[in-house]
Amino acid sequence: MVRDLIDQMMEYECGTLSDEETLEMFSTITKEKMQYSLQGHYGRTVTALIIDGWLDRNGNILKEFV
């Protein structure tokens, strides 16, 4: 799982993840409480996704893309 997440993060940094894949990646980061140990952008993005109703505080995805 860690290797998959690292690969996803590298793709995210390159801008090649879809919106769905990006949300799933931030869900995993939140579930593993990793946003506190990564660079600030990740923590700010997790916070924004929670405030905007995409994720709950446990990392569960609350909305689907249509």
N, C-alpha and C positions, 0 to 999 in steps of 0.2 A: 504494500500500500504506500509506503513512504516513497519508493522509487516512482510509482505512478503519480503521486502528488508532486514530486519534484519535476517530473516531465510536464505535468499540467502547468505548473508555475512558470516553467521556461517558455512554454507555448503562450501562456497569458502575457508574459513580458514581451514576447515577439508580436503579440496581437493576432495570433492565429486561432484562439479558442472561440467557439460560438458562444452566444449569450447563455444558452443552456449549460454548456460545459463550464463556463465561468461561474455561474450560480452554483453548480454542483461542487466546483473546486472550493468556493468560499464556504459552502455548507460543510465540507469536510474540514476545512481549516477551523471553523467555529466549533464543530463537534469535538475536535481534538484540542481545543483551546490554544491553538498555535498563533492566533493573531497577536498575542501578547509578546511573543518572542521573535516575530518577523519584523521587517522594516515597517515604519509607521503607516505607509500607504495601505497595507493589508488590514491593519486594525481600523483605520478610518473607513475603509470600504465595507468591512463587516458591520461597523456601526451604522453606516448609511443604509445598508441592505436591511438591517433590523428596523430602523426608523421608518423606512419606506414600505415595510410590510412584506418583504421578500423572504426573510428568514426570521425564525424566532430566536431567542437567546441561546437555545440549545443546538442551533444549526439546522433545524428542520425547515425544509422549503415549504413556504406557505402559498405561493402563487405559481401558476404555470404560464409559460409563454403561449400566446395564441397567434 
